[in-house]
Amino acid sequence: MQILDGKLASRAIILDLQQKTQAITAAGKRPPHLAAILIGNNGASETYVASKVRTCAEIGFQSTLIRFPETISEASLLKEIQTLNENENIDGILVQLPLPAHISEEKIIHQIDPSKDVDGFHPVSVGNMVSGLPSFIPAKPYGILLMMEN
């Protein structure tokens, strides 16, 4: 039996991404930029998003954490996501789930441009993944696949 070492796999991925990011910036291009949206004060969500921001810094990516109160309206959140979709300096968008009860997760997921959907939750992303076409793959399944490779 082989024991899968998540920390070892994670370290290898981070080192690989650091090298790729350095190559991008050495070529005179800007590093990738992740925008993470966090709504409310859910402790688990705070920890998860903080980890993403730290990892972006470690890799050399830019990241922007956008916080909203739990009372943000669905319309305001949809508008903010559209602004990020249109921002050419933002390469990836992550909206941390769960959302407050008055906001439809489905509407929010559908609002994210599939080319920026780093969670891979948009129906186009899921369809592309299932069809073997290029897309973001949800983190947990992808992480498991990477651990099995190492």
Secondary structure, 3 states (H helix, E strand, C coil): CCCCCHHHHHHHHHHHHHHHHHHHHHCCCCCCEEEEEEECCCHHHHHHHHHHHHHHHHHCCEEEEEEECCCCCHHHHHHHHHHHHHCCCCCEEEECCCCCCCCCHHHHHHHCCHHHECCCCCHHHHHHHHHCCCCCCCHHHHHHHHHHHC
